[in-house]
Amino acid sequence: MVALFLTIPTAPADAYVPVTTVVTDSVDVGAAALAANAAAAGLRNEVLDLALRAHARVLAEGRSSSPLLTVIDYSLPSRERRLWVLDTEKGTVLERELVAHGNRTGGDVATAFSNRAGSNQSSLGTFVTGKTYTGKHGKSLRLHGLDAGLNDLAFDRAIVVHGADYVNEGIIAQLGRLGRSQGCPALSPAASARIIDMIKDGSVVFSYHPSAAPEFETHLASR
């Protein structure tokens, strides 16, 4: 197996950031290559494992056929790039970006999550992306929560992926954190333009925080 390692340069949030990728000459990339690439891009193994289980569950249920998997690790501070888009078939990391959380979820560090309308808190668990629409934040992407009691009101709450001017390195320099949303996973305008088109129409999104570990296991074990 021949491997080539590329480094991740430092760049502003609204710039495209190449991620570290292991390029292999093997046809069967497999889980090991994905794990290596994800780890090189800063995604922890325990988070990846849960996200892959969630992805497998959704595919087995016939709710998605997409190899793309978006992972958000809300245990990391908002000033760090904590959203990844993975191609589970090719074993590659396509994107790594900043993402904001809800204004009642925490400051720089996310601590509180909700499935309740009007909470202004982020939701955790497994989602499938829906259709795009144009709203007050421009092009936005609807999310359908699949975990009863954890995120199944996401669509009704209008929890969507959208771009926001408060997601950038300049805001981090001023505030020590990103700006915050009303519960949506908000990206920089430049990143949202790329990622929304990439993951729309039926790919899986998994949002992680250790506080929901029992709920994750319940939902993953029940299928």
WOPE-V640234 format. One record per pair of residues at least 12 apart in sequence whose C-alpha atoms are under 10 Angstrom apart, sorted by the first residue. I is the first residue (numbers start at 0). GAP is how many residues later the second one is. If there is no record, write none. Layout:
I_GAP / I_GAP
This chain:
0_22 / 0_23 / 0_24 / 0_25 / 1_20 / 1_21 / 1_22 / 1_23 / 1_24 / 2_18 / 2_19 / 2_20 / 2_21 / 2_22 / 3_16 / 3_17 / 3_18 / 3_19 / 3_20 / 4_14 / 4_15 / 4_16 / 4_17 / 4_18 / 4_32 / 4_35 / 5_12 / 5_13 / 5_14 / 5_15 / 5_16 / 5_17 / 5_34 / 6_12 / 6_13 / 6_14 / 6_33 / 6_34 / 7_12 / 7_13 / 7_32 / 7_33 / 7_88 / 10_158 / 11_86 / 11_156 / 11_157 / 11_158 / 11_176 / 12_66 / 12_68 / 12_83 / 12_84 / 12_85 / 12_86 / 12_154 / 12_155 / 12_156 / 12_157 / 12_159 / 12_174 / 12_175 / 12_176 / 12_177 / 12_178 / 13_83 / 13_84 / 13_151 / 13_153 / 13_154 / 13_155 / 13_173 / 13_174 / 13_175 / 13_176 / 13_177 / 13_178 / 14_82 / 14_153 / 14_173 / 14_174 / 14_175 / 14_176 / 15_79 / 15_80 / 15_81 / 15_174 / 15_175 / 15_178 / 16_77 / 16_78 / 16_79 / 16_80 / 16_174 / 17_23 / 17_75 / 17_76 / 17_77 / 17_78 / 18_18 / 18_19 / 18_21 / 18_22 / 18_23 / 18_65 / 18_73 / 18_74 / 18_75 / 18_76 / 18_77 / 18_78 / 19_16 / 19_17 / 19_18 / 19_19 / 19_20 / 19_21 / 19_22 / 19_72 / 19_73 / 19_74 / 19_75 / 19_76 / 20_12 / 20_13 / 20_15 / 20_16 / 20_17 / 20_18 / 20_19 / 20_20 / 20_70 / 20_71 / 20_72 / 20_73 / 21_12 / 21_14 / 21_15 / 21_16 / 21_18 / 21_69 / 21_70 / 21_71 / 22_14 / 22_67 / 22_68 / 22_69 / 23_66 / 23_67 / 26_63 / 27_61 / 27_62 / 27_63 / 28_59 / 28_60 / 28_61 / 28_62 / 28_63 / 29_58 / 29_59 / 29_60 / 29_61 / 30_18 / 30_21 / 30_57 / 30_58 / 30_59 / 30_60 / 31_59 / 32_55 / 32_57 / 32_58 / 32_59 / 33_14 / 33_52 / 33_53 / 33_54 / 33_55 / 33_56 / 33_57 / 33_58 / 33_59 / 34_13 / 34_14 / 34_53 / 34_56 / 34_57 / 34_58 / 35_55 / 35_56 / 35_57 / 36_49 / 36_54 / 36_55 / 36_56 / 37_46 / 37_47 / 37_48 / 37_53 / 37_54 / 37_55 / 37_56 / 37_58 / 38_54 / 39_53 / 40_40 / 40_41 / 40_43 / 40_52 / 40_54 / 40_55 / 41_38 / 41_39 / 41_40 / 41_41 / 41_42 / 41_54 / 42_28 / 42_29 / 42_30 / 42_38 / 42_39 / 42_40 / 42_41 / 42_50 / 42_53 / 43_29 / 46_24 / 46_25 / 46_26 / 46_28 / 46_159 / 46_160 / 46_161 / 46_162 / 46_163 / 47_21 / 47_23 / 47_24 / 47_25 / 47_38 / 47_158 / 47_160 / 49_21 / 49_75 / 49_76 / 49_156 / 49_157 / 49_158 / 49_163 / 49_166 / 49_167 / 49_170 / 50_18 / 50_19 / 50_20 / 50_21 / 50_74 / 50_75 / 50_153 / 50_154 / 50_155 / 50_156 / 50_157 / 50_165 / 51_17 / 51_19 / 51_36 / 51_152 / 51_154 / 52_153 / 52_163 / 52_164 / 52_167 / 52_168 / 53_15 / 53_71 / 53_72 / 53_73 / 53_150 / 53_151 / 53_152 / 53_162 / 53_163 / 53_165 / 53_166 / 54_12 / 54_13 / 54_14 / 54_15 / 54_33 / 54_71 / 54_72 / 54_73 / 54_148 / 54_149 / 54_150 / 54_151 / 55_148 / 55_164 / 56_69 / 56_162 / 56_163 / 56_164 / 56_165 / 56_166 / 57_68 / 57_69 / 57_70 / 57_88 / 57_145 / 57_146 / 57_162 / 57_165 / 58_144 / 58_145 / 59_163 / 60_162 / 62_65 / 62_83 / 62_139 / 62_140 / 62_141 / 63_64 / 63_65 / 63_137 / 63_138 / 63_139 / 63_140 / 64_137 / 64_138 / 64_139 / 65_21 / 65_22 / 65_23 / 65_133 / 65_134 / 65_135 / 65_136 / 65_137 / 65_138 / 66_19 / 66_20 / 66_21 / 66_22 / 66_23 / 66_24 / 66_132 / 66_136 / 66_137 / 67_17 / 67_18 / 67_19 / 67_20 / 67_21 / 67_22 / 67_24 / 67_25 / 67_26 / 67_130 / 67_131 / 67_132 / 67_134 / 67_135 / 67_136 / 67_137 / 68_15 / 68_16 / 68_17 / 68_18 / 68_19 / 68_24 / 68_25 / 68_59 / 68_130 / 68_134 / 68_135 / 68_136 / 68_137 / 69_13 / 69_14 / 69_15 / 69_16 / 69_17 / 69_23 / 69_24 / 69_25 / 69_26 / 69_56 / 69_57 / 69_58 / 69_59 / 69_125 / 69_129 / 69_133 / 69_134 / 69_135 / 69_136 / 69_137 / 70_12 / 70_13 / 70_14 / 70_15 / 70_25 / 70_55 / 70_133 / 70_134 / 70_135 / 70_136 / 70_137 / 71_12 / 71_13 / 71_24 / 71_25 / 71_26 / 71_27 / 71_52 / 71_53 / 71_113 / 71_133 / 71_134 / 71_135 / 71_136 / 71_137 / 72_26 / 72_37 / 72_51 / 72_133 / 72_134 / 72_135 / 72_136 / 72_137 / 73_25 / 73_26 / 73_27 / 73_31 / 73_35 / 73_36 / 73_37 / 73_39 / 73_48 / 73_49 / 73_50 / 73_133 / 73_134 / 73_135 / 73_136 / 74_34 / 74_35 / 74_36 / 74_132 / 74_133 / 74_134 / 74_135 / 74_136 / 75_32 / 75_33 / 75_34 / 75_132 / 75_133 / 76_21 / 76_22 / 76_23 / 76_24 / 76_29 / 76_30 / 76_31 / 76_32 / 76_33 / 76_99 / 76_100 / 76_101 / 77_20 / 77_21 / 77_22 / 77_23 / 77_28 / 77_29 / 77_30 / 77_31 / 77_32 / 77_89 / 77_94 / 77_98 / 77_99 / 77_100 / 77_101 / 77_102 / 78_19 / 78_20 / 78_21 / 78_29 / 78_30 / 78_88 / 78_89 / 78_90 / 78_92 / 78_93 / 78_94 / 78_96 / 78_97 / 78_98 / 78_99 / 78_100 / 79_16 / 79_17 / 79_18 / 79_19 / 79_28 / 79_89 / 79_92 / 79_97 / 79_98 / 80_14 / 80_15 / 80_16 / 80_17 / 80_18 / 80_19 / 81_14 / 81_15 / 81_16 / 81_17 / 81_18 / 82_12 / 82_13 / 82_14 / 82_15 / 82_16 / 82_17 / 82_102 / 82_104 / 82_122 / 82_123 / 82_124 / 83_12 / 83_13 / 83_14 / 83_15 / 83_111 / 83_121 / 84_12 / 84_110 / 84_113 / 84_114 / 84_119 / 84_120 / 93_101 / 93_104 / 94_96 / 94_99 / 94_100 / 94_103 / 95_95 / 95_99 / 96_70 / 96_90 / 96_91 / 96_94 / 96_95 / 96_98 / 97_69 / 97_70 / 97_71 / 97_80 / 97_87 / 97_88 / 97_89 / 97_90 / 97_93 / 98_62 / 98_63 / 98_64 / 98_65 / 98_68 / 98_69 / 98_79 / 98_80 / 98_81 / 98_82 / 98_85 / 98_86 / 98_87 / 98_88 / 98_89 / 98_92 / 98_93 / 99_22 / 99_63 / 99_64 / 99_66 / 99_67 / 99_68 / 99_77 / 99_78 / 99_79 / 99_80 / 99_81 / 99_82 / 99_83 / 99_84 / 99_85 / 99_86 / 99_87 / 99_88 / 100_12 / 100_19 / 100_20 / 100_21 / 100_22 / 100_77 / 100_78 / 100_79 / 100_80 / 100_81 / 100_82 / 100_83 / 100_84 / 100_85 / 100_86 / 101_12 / 101_17 / 101_18 / 101_19 / 101_20 / 101_21 / 101_77 / 101_78 / 101_79 / 101_80 / 101_81 / 101_82 / 101_83 / 101_84 / 102_16 / 102_17 / 102_18 / 102_19 / 102_76 / 102_77 / 102_78 / 102_79 / 102_80 / 102_81 / 103_15 / 103_16 / 103_17 / 103_18 / 103_76 / 103_77 / 103_78 / 103_79 / 104_14 / 104_15 / 104_16 / 104_17 / 104_18 / 104_75 / 104_76 / 104_77 / 104_78 / 105_15 / 105_16 / 105_74 / 106_68 / 106_69 / 106_70 / 106_71 / 106_72 / 106_73 / 107_64 / 107_67 / 107_68 / 107_69 / 107_70 / 107_71 / 107_72 / 108_68 / 109_12 / 109_99 / 110_98 / 110_99 / 110_100 / 111_97 / 111_99 / 112_37 / 112_38 / 112_70 / 112_96 / 112_98 / 112_99 / 113_35 / 113_36 / 113_37 / 113_39 / 113_40 / 113_69 / 114_30 / 114_32 / 114_33 / 114_34 / 114_35 / 114_36 / 114_37 / 114_38 / 114_39 / 114_42 / 114_44 / 114_68 / 115_33 / 115_34 / 115_35 / 115_36 / 115_37 / 115_38 / 115_40 / 115_41 / 116_36 / 116_37 / 116_39 / 116_40 / 116_41 / 116_42 / 116_66 / 117_39 / 117_64 / 117_65 / 118_38 / 118_63 / 118_64 / 119_37 / 119_39 / 119_60 / 119_61 / 119_62 / 119_63 / 119_64 / 120_38 / 120_59 / 120_60 / 120_61 / 120_62 / 120_63 / 121_29 / 121_32 / 121_37 / 121_59 / 121_60 / 121_61 / 121_62 / 121_63 / 121_85 / 122_22 / 122_27 / 122_28 / 122_29 / 122_30 / 122_31 / 122_36 / 122_60 / 122_61 / 122_62 / 122_84 / 122_85 / 122_86 / 123_21 / 123_23 / 123_26 / 123_27 / 123_28 / 123_30 / 123_81 / 123_82 / 123_83 / 123_84 / 123_85 / 123_87 / 123_88 / 123_91 / 123_92 / 124_20 / 124_21 / 124_22 / 124_23 / 124_25 / 124_26 / 124_27 / 124_80 / 124_81 / 124_82 / 124_83 / 124_84 / 124_87 / 124_88 / 124_90 / 124_91 / 124_94 / 124_95 / 125_17 / 125_18 / 125_19 / 125_20 / 125_21 / 125_24 / 125_25 / 125_26 / 125_78 / 125_79 / 125_80 / 125_81 / 125_82 / 125_90 / 125_93 / 125_94 / 126_15 / 126_16 / 126_17 / 126_18 / 126_19 / 126_20 / 126_24 / 126_25 / 126_27 / 126_28 / 126_75 / 126_76 / 126_77 / 126_78 / 126_79 / 126_80 / 127_14 / 127_15 / 127_16 / 127_17 / 127_18 / 127_71 / 127_72 / 127_73 / 127_74 / 127_75 / 127_76 / 127_77 / 127_78 / 128_12 / 128_13 / 128_14 / 128_15 / 128_16 / 128_31 / 128_32 / 128_67 / 128_70 / 128_71 / 128_72 / 128_73 / 128_74 / 128_75 / 128_76 / 129_12 / 129_13 / 129_14 / 129_25 / 129_30 / 129_69 / 129_70 / 129_71 / 129_72 / 129_73 / 129_74 / 130_12 / 130_65 / 130_66 / 130_69 / 130_70 / 130_71 / 131_28 / 131_29 / 131_30 / 131_64 / 131_65 / 131_68 / 131_69 / 132_27 / 132_29 / 133_28 / 134_27 / 135_26 / 135_27 / 136_24 / 136_25 / 136_26 / 136_27 / 136_28 / 136_49 / 136_52 / 137_24 / 137_25 / 137_26 / 137_51 / 137_54 / 137_55 / 138_22 / 138_23 / 138_24 / 138_50 / 138_53 / 138_54 / 138_57 / 138_58 / 139_19 / 139_20 / 139_21 / 139_22 / 139_23 / 139_46 / 139_52 / 139_53 / 139_56 / 139_57 / 139_60 / 140_17 / 140_18 / 140_19 / 140_20 / 140_21 / 140_22 / 140_51 / 140_54 / 140_55 / 140_56 / 140_58 / 140_59 / 140_60 / 141_12 / 141_13 / 141_14 / 141_16 / 141_17 / 141_18 / 141_19 / 141_20 / 141_54 / 141_58 / 141_59 / 142_12 / 142_13 / 142_14 / 142_15 / 142_16 / 142_17 / 142_18 / 142_41 / 142_57 / 142_58 / 142_59 / 142_60 / 142_61 / 142_62 / 143_12 / 143_14 / 143_15 / 143_16 / 143_58 / 143_60 / 143_61 / 144_14 / 144_60 / 144_61 / 145_73 / 146_68 / 146_69 / 146_71 / 146_72 / 146_73 / 147_67 / 147_71 / 148_66 / 149_62 / 149_65 / 149_66 / 149_69 / 153_29 / 153_30 / 156_25 / 156_26 / 156_27 / 157_24 / 157_25 / 157_26 / 158_22 / 158_23 / 158_24 / 158_25 / 158_26 / 158_27 / 159_23 / 159_24 / 159_25 / 159_26 / 160_22 / 160_23 / 160_24 / 160_25 / 160_26 / 160_31 / 160_34 / 160_35 / 160_39 / 161_19 / 161_22 / 161_23 / 161_24 / 161_25 / 161_26 / 161_27 / 161_29 / 161_30 / 161_31 / 161_33 / 161_34 / 162_21 / 162_22 / 162_23 / 162_24 / 162_25 / 162_26 / 162_27 / 162_28 / 162_29 / 162_30 / 162_33 / 163_15 / 163_16 / 163_17 / 163_21 / 163_22 / 163_23 / 163_24 / 163_25 / 163_26 / 163_27 / 163_28 / 164_13 / 164_14 / 164_21 / 164_22 / 164_23 / 164_24 / 164_25 / 165_12 / 165_13 / 165_14 / 165_15 / 165_20 / 165_21 / 165_22 / 165_23 / 166_12 / 166_13 / 166_14 / 166_19 / 166_20 / 166_21 / 166_22 / 166_24 / 167_19 / 167_20 / 167_21 / 167_22 / 168_19 / 184_22
